[in-house]
Amino acid sequence: MWRDMNKLTGNASFRHDLQLKSDGSFTSDPLPISDILAKHASVSSNVNYDSTFLSHEVIAEHSRICFGLPSGEPLPYNLPMTEELSIVINENLKNASPCRDDI
């Protein structure tokens, strides 16, 4: 998808290789990267937050979210996708599949 998005914006030659530094060395191999990220996912676990934050979190998660303006008009981030973006996404989804780690 990023390849097509770069073509649309005129950046067809843009290439980005993900590298992650862990224990002082860099890796670009997807499997070790996914393992490193999974190991650090527990940072956002509730055990890392105090009771004041957790009670605020519970209230916030149960509060109704306003997805529109008082006039009933939708906010810009809730507008439908353009047909062009839908086509690009659908064309790229048929060429995508998860790896062994489901990424």
Jmol script that loads the backbone (N, CA, C; Angstrom):
load data "model"
ATOM      1  N   MET A   1       0.821  -1.175   0.000  1.00  0.00           N
ATOM      2  CA  MET A   1       0.000   0.000   0.000  1.00  0.00           C
ATOM      3  C   MET A   1       0.875   1.252   0.000  1.00  0.00           C
ATOM      4  N   TRP A   2       1.966   1.260   0.805  1.00  0.00           N
ATOM      5  CA  TRP A   2       2.816   2.451   0.874  1.00  0.00           C
ATOM      6  C   TRP A   2       3.453   2.740  -0.482  1.00  0.00           C
ATOM      7  N   ARG A   3       3.783   1.682  -1.222  1.00  0.00           N
ATOM      8  CA  ARG A   3       4.354   1.891  -2.554  1.00  0.00           C
ATOM      9  C   ARG A   3       3.391   2.684  -3.421  1.00  0.00           C
ATOM     10  N   ASP A   4       2.111   2.276  -3.395  1.00  0.00           N
ATOM     11  CA  ASP A   4       1.102   2.970  -4.201  1.00  0.00           C
ATOM     12  C   ASP A   4       0.846   4.383  -3.691  1.00  0.00           C
ATOM     13  N   MET A   5       0.840   4.550  -2.366  1.00  0.00           N
ATOM     14  CA  MET A   5       0.635   5.891  -1.815  1.00  0.00           C
ATOM     15  C   MET A   5       1.796   6.807  -2.220  1.00  0.00           C
ATOM     16  N   ASN A   6       3.010   6.279  -2.212  1.00  0.00           N
ATOM     17  CA  ASN A   6       4.168   7.078  -2.627  1.00  0.00           C
ATOM     18  C   ASN A   6       4.083   7.432  -4.114  1.00  0.00           C
ATOM     19  N   LYS A   7       3.599   6.508  -4.921  1.00  0.00           N
ATOM     20  CA  LYS A   7       3.421   6.808  -6.345  1.00  0.00           C
ATOM     21  C   LYS A   7       2.415   7.942  -6.526  1.00  0.00           C
ATOM     22  N   LEU A   8       1.313   7.878  -5.773  1.00  0.00           N
ATOM     23  CA  LEU A   8       0.287   8.912  -5.889  1.00  0.00           C
ATOM     24  C   LEU A   8       0.811  10.285  -5.492  1.00  0.00           C
ATOM     25  N   THR A   9       1.742  10.319  -4.537  1.00  0.00           N
ATOM     26  CA  THR A   9       2.279  11.603  -4.076  1.00  0.00           C
ATOM     27  C   THR A   9       3.559  11.993  -4.808  1.00  0.00           C
ATOM     28  N   GLY A  10       3.986  11.175  -5.758  1.00  0.00           N
ATOM     29  CA  GLY A  10       5.174  11.507  -6.538  1.00  0.00           C
ATOM     30  C   GLY A  10       6.474  11.082  -5.892  1.00  0.00           C
ATOM     31  N   ASN A  11       6.414  10.230  -4.884  1.00  0.00           N
ATOM     32  CA  ASN A  11       7.618   9.762  -4.204  1.00  0.00           C
ATOM     33  C   ASN A  11       7.887   8.298  -4.518  1.00  0.00           C
ATOM     34  N   ALA A  12       7.805   7.939  -5.775  1.00  0.00           N
ATOM     35  CA  ALA A  12       7.926   6.532  -6.165  1.00  0.00           C
ATOM     36  C   ALA A  12       9.274   5.935  -5.799  1.00  0.00           C
ATOM     37  N   SER A  13      10.319   6.747  -5.687  1.00  0.00           N
ATOM     38  CA  SER A  13      11.637   6.201  -5.385  1.00  0.00           C
ATOM     39  C   SER A  13      11.869   6.048  -3.892  1.00  0.00           C
ATOM     40  N   PHE A  14      10.919   6.468  -3.061  1.00  0.00           N
ATOM     41  CA  PHE A  14      11.067   6.386  -1.614  1.00  0.00           C
ATOM     42  C   PHE A  14      11.105   4.932  -1.182  1.00  0.00           C
ATOM     43  N   ARG A  15      12.076   4.583  -0.383  1.00  0.00           N
ATOM     44  CA  ARG A  15      12.178   3.223   0.156  1.00  0.00           C
ATOM     45  C   ARG A  15      12.512   3.334   1.633  1.00  0.00           C
ATOM     46  N   HIS A  16      11.756   2.623   2.438  1.00  0.00           N
ATOM     47  CA  HIS A  16      11.969   2.687   3.875  1.00  0.00           C
ATOM     48  C   HIS A  16      12.142   1.277   4.410  1.00  0.00           C
ATOM     49  N   ASP A  17      13.298   0.990   4.933  1.00  0.00           N
ATOM     50  CA  ASP A  17      13.541  -0.301   5.565  1.00  0.00           C
ATOM     51  C   ASP A  17      13.522  -0.103   7.068  1.00  0.00           C
ATOM     52  N   LEU A  18      12.687  -0.868   7.737  1.00  0.00           N
ATOM     53  CA  LEU A  18      12.579  -0.765   9.178  1.00  0.00           C
ATOM     54  C   LEU A  18      13.780  -1.412   9.834  1.00  0.00           C
ATOM     55  N   GLN A  19      14.402  -0.685  10.737  1.00  0.00           N
ATOM     56  CA  GLN A  19      15.470  -1.239  11.549  1.00  0.00           C
ATOM     57  C   GLN A  19      15.137  -0.942  13.000  1.00  0.00           C
ATOM     58  N   LEU A  20      15.422  -1.881  13.848  1.00  0.00           N
ATOM     59  CA  LEU A  20      15.144  -1.711  15.267  1.00  0.00           C
ATOM     60  C   LEU A  20      16.417  -1.999  16.039  1.00  0.00           C
ATOM     61  N   LYS A  21      16.711  -1.129  16.993  1.00  0.00           N
ATOM     62  CA  LYS A  21      17.906  -1.309  17.820  1.00  0.00           C
ATOM     63  C   LYS A  21      17.494  -1.955  19.132  1.00  0.00           C
ATOM     64  N   SER A  22      18.144  -3.033  19.464  1.00  0.00           N
ATOM     65  CA  SER A  22      17.877  -3.727  20.712  1.00  0.00           C
ATOM     66  C   SER A  22      19.177  -4.320  21.221  1.00  0.00           C
ATOM     67  N   ASP A  23      19.431  -4.131  22.486  1.00  0.00           N
ATOM     68  CA  ASP A  23      20.671  -4.631  23.100  1.00  0.00           C
ATOM     69  C   ASP A  23      21.910  -4.155  22.353  1.00  0.00           C
ATOM     70  N   GLY A  24      21.882  -2.928  21.855  1.00  0.00           N
ATOM     71  CA  GLY A  24      23.047  -2.325  21.224  1.00  0.00           C
ATOM     72  C   GLY A  24      23.268  -2.669  19.765  1.00  0.00           C
ATOM     73  N   SER A  25      22.419  -3.508  19.168  1.00  0.00           N
ATOM     74  CA  SER A  25      22.604  -3.839  17.761  1.00  0.00           C
ATOM     75  C   SER A  25      21.306  -3.607  16.996  1.00  0.00           C
ATOM     76  N   PHE A  26      21.445  -3.371  15.691  1.00  0.00           N
ATOM     77  CA  PHE A  26      20.296  -3.128  14.825  1.00  0.00           C
ATOM     78  C   PHE A  26      19.915  -4.403  14.092  1.00  0.00           C
ATOM     79  N   THR A  27      18.613  -4.575  13.853  1.00  0.00           N
ATOM     80  CA  THR A  27      18.132  -5.686  13.038  1.00  0.00           C
ATOM     81  C   THR A  27      17.034  -5.181  12.110  1.00  0.00           C
ATOM     82  N   SER A  28      16.969  -5.764  10.923  1.00  0.00           N
ATOM     83  CA  SER A  28      15.891  -5.448   9.999  1.00  0.00           C
ATOM     84  C   SER A  28      15.098  -6.713   9.659  1.00  0.00           C
ATOM     85  N   ASP A  29      15.418  -7.820  10.326  1.00  0.00           N
ATOM     86  CA  ASP A  29      14.719  -9.078  10.116  1.00  0.00           C
ATOM     87  C   ASP A  29      13.343  -9.005  10.801  1.00  0.00           C
ATOM     88  N   PRO A  30      12.244  -9.200  10.053  1.00  0.00           N
ATOM     89  CA  PRO A  30      10.898  -9.025  10.623  1.00  0.00           C
ATOM     90  C   PRO A  30      10.592  -9.898  11.838  1.00  0.00           C
ATOM     91  N   LEU A  31      11.070 -11.145  11.869  1.00  0.00           N
ATOM     92  CA  LEU A  31      10.739 -12.032  12.989  1.00  0.00           C
ATOM     93  C   LEU A  31      11.343 -11.536  14.308  1.00  0.00           C
ATOM     94  N   PRO A  32      12.650 -11.223  14.361  1.00  0.00           N
ATOM     95  CA  PRO A  32      13.185 -10.667  15.610  1.00  0.00           C
ATOM     96  C   PRO A  32      12.547  -9.328  15.982  1.00  0.00           C
ATOM     97  N   ILE A  33      12.218  -8.510  14.984  1.00  0.00           N
ATOM     98  CA  ILE A  33      11.569  -7.232  15.276  1.00  0.00           C
ATOM     99  C   ILE A  33      10.223  -7.474  15.948  1.00  0.00           C
ATOM    100  N   SER A  34       9.426  -8.400  15.416  1.00  0.00           N
ATOM    101  CA  SER A  34       8.117  -8.665  16.020  1.00  0.00           C
ATOM    102  C   SER A  34       8.269  -9.238  17.428  1.00  0.00           C
ATOM    103  N   ASP A  35       9.297 -10.064  17.649  1.00  0.00           N
ATOM    104  CA  ASP A  35       9.536 -10.607  18.986  1.00  0.00           C
ATOM    105  C   ASP A  35       9.921  -9.508  19.974  1.00  0.00           C
ATOM    106  N   ILE A  36      10.771  -8.576  19.534  1.00  0.00           N
ATOM    107  CA  ILE A  36      11.191  -7.462  20.393  1.00  0.00           C
ATOM    108  C   ILE A  36       9.992  -6.594  20.748  1.00  0.00           C
ATOM    109  N   LEU A  37       9.161  -6.272  19.749  1.00  0.00           N
ATOM    110  CA  LEU A  37       7.985  -5.441  20.000  1.00  0.00           C
ATOM    111  C   LEU A  37       6.998  -6.151  20.928  1.00  0.00           C
ATOM    112  N   ALA A  38       6.802  -7.444  20.748  1.00  0.00           N
ATOM    113  CA  ALA A  38       5.883  -8.201  21.603  1.00  0.00           C
ATOM    114  C   ALA A  38       6.370  -8.226  23.045  1.00  0.00           C
ATOM    115  N   LYS A  39       7.684  -8.337  23.217  1.00  0.00           N
ATOM    116  CA  LYS A  39       8.259  -8.368  24.564  1.00  0.00           C
ATOM    117  C   LYS A  39       7.986  -7.056  25.301  1.00  0.00           C
ATOM    118  N   HIS A  40       7.957  -5.955  24.577  1.00  0.00           N
ATOM    119  CA  HIS A  40       7.751  -4.654  25.196  1.00  0.00           C
ATOM    120  C   HIS A  40       6.287  -4.233  25.235  1.00  0.00           C
ATOM    121  N   ALA A  41       5.387  -5.042  24.703  1.00  0.00           N
ATOM    122  CA  ALA A  41       3.968  -4.693  24.685  1.00  0.00           C
ATOM    123  C   ALA A  41       3.383  -4.625  26.094  1.00  0.00           C
ATOM    124  N   SER A  42       3.973  -5.334  27.036  1.00  0.00           N
ATOM    125  CA  SER A  42       3.446  -5.346  28.398  1.00  0.00           C
ATOM    126  C   SER A  42       3.639  -4.004  29.109  1.00  0.00           C
ATOM    127  N   VAL A  43       4.371  -3.082  28.515  1.00  0.00           N
ATOM    128  CA  VAL A  43       4.587  -1.770  29.114  1.00  0.00           C
ATOM    129  C   VAL A  43       3.259  -1.059  29.346  1.00  0.00           C
ATOM    130  N   SER A  44       2.284  -1.272  28.461  1.00  0.00           N
ATOM    131  CA  SER A  44       0.991  -0.601  28.603  1.00  0.00           C
ATOM    132  C   SER A  44       0.002  -1.400  29.444  1.00  0.00           C
ATOM    133  N   SER A  45       0.460  -2.448  30.092  1.00  0.00           N
ATOM    134  CA  SER A  45      -0.405  -3.257  30.940  1.00  0.00           C
ATOM    135  C   SER A  45      -0.898  -2.447  32.136  1.00  0.00           C
ATOM    136  N   ASN A  46      -2.092  -2.740  32.608  1.00  0.00           N
ATOM    137  CA  ASN A  46      -2.667  -2.027  33.747  1.00  0.00           C
ATOM    138  C   ASN A  46      -1.821  -2.138  35.014  1.00  0.00           C
ATOM    139  N   VAL A  47      -1.014  -3.170  35.141  1.00  0.00           N
ATOM    140  CA  VAL A  47      -0.195  -3.311  36.348  1.00  0.00           C
ATOM    141  C   VAL A  47       0.832  -2.187  36.476  1.00  0.00           C
ATOM    142  N   ASN A  48       1.070  -1.454  35.390  1.00  0.00           N
ATOM    143  CA  ASN A  48       2.046  -0.369  35.408  1.00  0.00           C
ATOM    144  C   ASN A  48       1.453   0.984  35.790  1.00  0.00           C
ATOM    145  N   TYR A  49       0.152   1.055  36.076  1.00  0.00           N
ATOM    146  CA  TYR A  49      -0.503   2.331  36.371  1.00  0.00           C
ATOM    147  C   TYR A  49      -1.064   2.342  37.785  1.00  0.00           C
ATOM    148  N   ASP A  50      -1.106   3.535  38.373  1.00  0.00           N
ATOM    149  CA  ASP A  50      -1.653   3.660  39.725  1.00  0.00           C
ATOM    150  C   ASP A  50      -3.179   3.675  39.696  1.00  0.00           C
ATOM    151  N   SER A  51      -3.793   3.567  40.864  1.00  0.00           N
ATOM    152  CA  SER A  51      -5.248   3.452  40.959  1.00  0.00           C
ATOM    153  C   SER A  51      -5.967   4.716  40.480  1.00  0.00           C
ATOM    154  N   THR A  52      -5.344   5.900  40.638  1.00  0.00           N
ATOM    155  CA  THR A  52      -5.964   7.136  40.170  1.00  0.00           C
ATOM    156  C   THR A  52      -6.132   7.107  38.657  1.00  0.00           C
ATOM    157  N   PHE A  53      -5.084   6.704  37.959  1.00  0.00           N
ATOM    158  CA  PHE A  53      -5.162   6.627  36.499  1.00  0.00           C
ATOM    159  C   PHE A  53      -6.157   5.562  36.071  1.00  0.00           C
ATOM    160  N   LEU A  54      -6.133   4.406  36.737  1.00  0.00           N
ATOM    161  CA  LEU A  54      -7.019   3.310  36.344  1.00  0.00           C
ATOM    162  C   LEU A  54      -8.483   3.689  36.511  1.00  0.00           C
ATOM    163  N   SER A  55      -8.838   4.439  37.584  1.00  0.00           N
ATOM    164  CA  SER A  55     -10.229   4.841  37.727  1.00  0.00           C
ATOM    165  C   SER A  55     -10.615   5.866  36.670  1.00  0.00           C
ATOM    166  N   HIS A  56      -9.684   6.758  36.300  1.00  0.00           N
ATOM    167  CA  HIS A  56      -9.943   7.703  35.206  1.00  0.00           C
ATOM    168  C   HIS A  56     -10.134   6.942  33.896  1.00  0.00           C
ATOM    169  N   GLU A  57      -9.310   5.911  33.677  1.00  0.00           N
ATOM    170  CA  GLU A  57      -9.401   5.114  32.454  1.00  0.00           C
ATOM    171  C   GLU A  57     -10.767   4.437  32.339  1.00  0.00           C
ATOM    172  N   VAL A  58     -11.257   3.875  33.434  1.00  0.00           N
ATOM    173  CA  VAL A  58     -12.553   3.197  33.421  1.00  0.00           C
ATOM    174  C   VAL A  58     -13.665   4.185  33.062  1.00  0.00           C
ATOM    175  N   ILE A  59     -13.632   5.375  33.673  1.00  0.00           N
ATOM    176  CA  ILE A  59     -14.649   6.398  33.386  1.00  0.00           C
ATOM    177  C   ILE A  59     -14.571   6.823  31.925  1.00  0.00           C
ATOM    178  N   ALA A  60     -13.353   7.076  31.433  1.00  0.00           N
ATOM    179  CA  ALA A  60     -13.170   7.527  30.054  1.00  0.00           C
ATOM    180  C   ALA A  60     -13.629   6.472  29.054  1.00  0.00           C
ATOM    181  N   GLU A  61     -13.352   5.209  29.345  1.00  0.00           N
ATOM    182  CA  GLU A  61     -13.728   4.142  28.417  1.00  0.00           C
ATOM    183  C   GLU A  61     -15.235   3.901  28.385  1.00  0.00           C
ATOM    184  N   HIS A  62     -15.949   4.314  29.434  1.00  0.00           N
ATOM    185  CA  HIS A  62     -17.396   4.127  29.461  1.00  0.00           C
ATOM    186  C   HIS A  62     -18.157   5.389  29.079  1.00  0.00           C
ATOM    187  N   SER A  63     -17.433   6.451  28.756  1.00  0.00           N
ATOM    188  CA  SER A  63     -18.072   7.700  28.333  1.00  0.00           C
ATOM    189  C   SER A  63     -18.423   7.624  26.857  1.00  0.00           C
ATOM    190  N   ARG A  64     -19.571   8.176  26.521  1.00  0.00           N
ATOM    191  CA  ARG A  64     -20.014   8.194  25.126  1.00  0.00           C
ATOM    192  C   ARG A  64     -19.124   9.149  24.332  1.00  0.00           C
ATOM    193  N   ILE A  65     -18.696   8.734  23.152  1.00  0.00           N
ATOM    194  CA  ILE A  65     -17.851   9.545  22.293  1.00  0.00           C
ATOM    195  C   ILE A  65     -18.721  10.300  21.298  1.00  0.00           C
ATOM    196  N   CYS A  66     -18.437  11.568  21.127  1.00  0.00           N
ATOM    197  CA  CYS A  66     -19.178  12.389  20.172  1.00  0.00           C
ATOM    198  C   CYS A  66     -18.495  12.284  18.806  1.00  0.00           C
ATOM    199  N   PHE A  67     -19.193  11.722  17.830  1.00  0.00           N
ATOM    200  CA  PHE A  67     -18.619  11.554  16.501  1.00  0.00           C
ATOM    201  C   PHE A  67     -19.085  12.611  15.508  1.00  0.00           C
ATOM    202  N   GLY A  68     -19.749  13.624  15.993  1.00  0.00           N
ATOM    203  CA  GLY A  68     -20.229  14.662  15.094  1.00  0.00           C
ATOM    204  C   GLY A  68     -20.331  16.002  15.796  1.00  0.00           C
ATOM    205  N   LEU A  69     -20.613  17.004  15.035  1.00  0.00           N
ATOM    206  CA  LEU A  69     -20.802  18.346  15.567  1.00  0.00           C
ATOM    207  C   LEU A  69     -22.226  18.470  16.097  1.00  0.00           C
ATOM    208  N   PRO A  70     -22.493  19.455  16.972  1.00  0.00           N
ATOM    209  CA  PRO A  70     -23.857  19.627  17.485  1.00  0.00           C
ATOM    210  C   PRO A  70     -24.902  19.779  16.373  1.00  0.00           C
ATOM    211  N   SER A  71     -24.483  20.289  15.218  1.00  0.00           N
ATOM    212  CA  SER A  71     -25.408  20.457  14.095  1.00  0.00           C
ATOM    213  C   SER A  71     -25.766  19.123  13.430  1.00  0.00           C
ATOM    214  N   GLY A  72     -25.089  18.044  13.839  1.00  0.00           N
ATOM    215  CA  GLY A  72     -25.331  16.746  13.224  1.00  0.00           C
ATOM    216  C   GLY A  72     -24.368  16.457  12.084  1.00  0.00           C
ATOM    217  N   GLU A  73     -23.568  17.454  11.701  1.00  0.00           N
ATOM    218  CA  GLU A  73     -22.588  17.284  10.633  1.00  0.00           C
ATOM    219  C   GLU A  73     -21.421  16.439  11.145  1.00  0.00           C
ATOM    220  N   PRO A  74     -20.932  15.480  10.343  1.00  0.00           N
ATOM    221  CA  PRO A  74     -19.835  14.631  10.823  1.00  0.00           C
ATOM    222  C   PRO A  74     -18.525  15.415  10.920  1.00  0.00           C
ATOM    223  N   LEU A  75     -17.681  14.992  11.843  1.00  0.00           N
ATOM    224  CA  LEU A  75     -16.350  15.568  11.951  1.00  0.00           C
ATOM    225  C   LEU A  75     -15.510  15.080  10.772  1.00  0.00           C
ATOM    226  N   PRO A  76     -14.481  15.837  10.363  1.00  0.00           N
ATOM    227  CA  PRO A  76     -13.716  15.475   9.166  1.00  0.00           C
ATOM    228  C   PRO A  76     -13.141  14.058   9.187  1.00  0.00           C
ATOM    229  N   TYR A  77     -12.721  13.574  10.362  1.00  0.00           N
ATOM    230  CA  TYR A  77     -12.131  12.232  10.396  1.00  0.00           C
ATOM    231  C   TYR A  77     -13.172  11.130  10.270  1.00  0.00           C
ATOM    232  N   ASN A  78     -14.433  11.479  10.276  1.00  0.00           N
ATOM    233  CA  ASN A  78     -15.491  10.484  10.108  1.00  0.00           C
ATOM    234  C   ASN A  78     -16.151  10.534   8.743  1.00  0.00           C
ATOM    235  N   LEU A  79     -15.596  11.305   7.837  1.00  0.00           N
ATOM    236  CA  LEU A  79     -16.142  11.361   6.485  1.00  0.00           C
ATOM    237  C   LEU A  79     -15.792  10.076   5.751  1.00  0.00           C
ATOM    238  N   PRO A  80     -16.602   9.662   4.809  1.00  0.00           N
ATOM    239  CA  PRO A  80     -16.301   8.441   4.048  1.00  0.00           C
ATOM    240  C   PRO A  80     -14.976   8.568   3.288  1.00  0.00           C
ATOM    241  N   MET A  81     -14.334   7.413   3.077  1.00  0.00           N
ATOM    242  CA  MET A  81     -13.101   7.411   2.293  1.00  0.00           C
ATOM    243  C   MET A  81     -13.417   7.780   0.852  1.00  0.00           C
ATOM    244  N   THR A  82     -12.439   8.380   0.200  1.00  0.00           N
ATOM    245  CA  THR A  82     -12.624   8.688  -1.212  1.00  0.00           C
ATOM    246  C   THR A  82     -12.580   7.384  -2.007  1.00  0.00           C
ATOM    247  N   GLU A  83     -13.163   7.395  -3.174  1.00  0.00           N
ATOM    248  CA  GLU A  83     -13.161   6.200  -4.024  1.00  0.00           C
ATOM    249  C   GLU A  83     -11.726   5.819  -4.389  1.00  0.00           C
ATOM    250  N   GLU A  84     -10.892   6.830  -4.640  1.00  0.00           N
ATOM    251  CA  GLU A  84      -9.495   6.572  -5.009  1.00  0.00           C
ATOM    252  C   GLU A  84      -8.773   5.816  -3.894  1.00  0.00           C
ATOM    253  N   LEU A  85      -8.950   6.243  -2.639  1.00  0.00           N
ATOM    254  CA  LEU A  85      -8.299   5.565  -1.521  1.00  0.00           C
ATOM    255  C   LEU A  85      -8.848   4.154  -1.354  1.00  0.00           C
ATOM    256  N   SER A  86     -10.137   3.974  -1.503  1.00  0.00           N
ATOM    257  CA  SER A  86     -10.735   2.638  -1.401  1.00  0.00           C
ATOM    258  C   SER A  86     -10.156   1.689  -2.445  1.00  0.00           C
ATOM    259  N   ILE A  87      -9.967   2.181  -3.662  1.00  0.00           N
ATOM    260  CA  ILE A  87      -9.406   1.345  -4.736  1.00  0.00           C
ATOM    261  C   ILE A  87      -7.978   0.934  -4.396  1.00  0.00           C
ATOM    262  N   VAL A  88      -7.156   1.884  -3.937  1.00  0.00           N
ATOM    263  CA  VAL A  88      -5.759   1.581  -3.598  1.00  0.00           C
ATOM    264  C   VAL A  88      -5.693   0.556  -2.474  1.00  0.00           C
ATOM    265  N   ILE A  89      -6.513   0.731  -1.445  1.00  0.00           N
ATOM    266  CA  ILE A  89      -6.512  -0.213  -0.322  1.00  0.00           C
ATOM    267  C   ILE A  89      -6.948  -1.595  -0.790  1.00  0.00           C
ATOM    268  N   ASN A  90      -8.034  -1.682  -1.550  1.00  0.00           N
ATOM    269  CA  ASN A  90      -8.526  -2.983  -2.016  1.00  0.00           C
ATOM    270  C   ASN A  90      -7.543  -3.677  -2.938  1.00  0.00           C
ATOM    271  N   GLU A  91      -6.847  -2.931  -3.787  1.00  0.00           N
ATOM    272  CA  GLU A  91      -5.853  -3.532  -4.680  1.00  0.00           C
ATOM    273  C   GLU A  91      -4.699  -4.117  -3.881  1.00  0.00           C
ATOM    274  N   ASN A  92      -4.337  -3.487  -2.782  1.00  0.00           N
ATOM    275  CA  ASN A  92      -3.214  -3.958  -1.994  1.00  0.00           C
ATOM    276  C   ASN A  92      -3.588  -5.065  -1.023  1.00  0.00           C
ATOM    277  N   LEU A  93      -4.842  -5.117  -0.599  1.00  0.00           N
ATOM    278  CA  LEU A  93      -5.247  -6.177   0.315  1.00  0.00           C
ATOM    279  C   LEU A  93      -5.206  -7.548  -0.336  1.00  0.00           C
ATOM    280  N   LYS A  94      -5.459  -7.607  -1.643  1.00  0.00           N
ATOM    281  CA  LYS A  94      -5.455  -8.921  -2.288  1.00  0.00           C
ATOM    282  C   LYS A  94      -4.035  -9.485  -2.407  1.00  0.00           C
ATOM    283  N   ASN A  95      -3.026  -8.639  -2.228  1.00  0.00           N
ATOM    284  CA  ASN A  95      -1.635  -9.095  -2.289  1.00  0.00           C
ATOM    285  C   ASN A  95      -1.014  -9.201  -0.904  1.00  0.00           C
ATOM    286  N   ALA A  96      -1.817  -9.133   0.149  1.00  0.00           N
ATOM    287  CA  ALA A  96      -1.287  -9.131   1.496  1.00  0.00           C
ATOM    288  C   ALA A  96      -1.748 -10.379   2.249  1.00  0.00           C
ATOM    289  N   SER A  97      -0.862 -10.873   3.061  1.00  0.00           N
ATOM    290  CA  SER A  97      -1.222 -11.986   3.953  1.00  0.00           C
ATOM    291  C   SER A  97      -0.306 -11.914   5.168  1.00  0.00           C
ATOM    292  N   PRO A  98      -0.779 -12.362   6.307  1.00  0.00           N
ATOM    293  CA  PRO A  98       0.063 -12.307   7.500  1.00  0.00           C
ATOM    294  C   PRO A  98       1.193 -13.336   7.437  1.00  0.00           C
ATOM    295  N   CYS A  99       2.280 -13.017   8.106  1.00  0.00           N
ATOM    296  CA  CYS A  99       3.412 -13.949   8.212  1.00  0.00           C
ATOM    297  C   CYS A  99       3.145 -14.924   9.357  1.00  0.00           C
ATOM    298  N   ARG A 100       4.170 -15.670   9.725  1.00  0.00           N
ATOM    299  CA  ARG A 100       4.011 -16.643  10.814  1.00  0.00           C
ATOM    300  C   ARG A 100       3.584 -15.969  12.111  1.00  0.00           C
ATOM    301  N   ASP A 101       3.988 -14.693  12.306  1.00  0.00           N
ATOM    302  CA  ASP A 101       3.645 -13.996  13.539  1.00  0.00           C
ATOM    303  C   ASP A 101       2.358 -13.195  13.397  1.00  0.00           C
ATOM    304  N   ASP A 102       1.591 -13.392  12.318  1.00  0.00           N
ATOM    305  CA  ASP A 102       0.310 -12.727  12.047  1.00  0.00           C
ATOM    306  C   ASP A 102       0.414 -11.226  11.846  1.00  0.00           C
ATOM    307  N   ILE A 103       1.596 -10.743  11.508  1.00  0.00           N
ATOM    308  CA  ILE A 103       1.758  -9.302  11.199  1.00  0.00           C
ATOM    309  C   ILE A 103       1.682  -9.138   9.701  1.00  0.00           C
TER     310      ILE A 103
END
end "model"
wireframe off; spacefill off
backbone 0.3
color backbone group
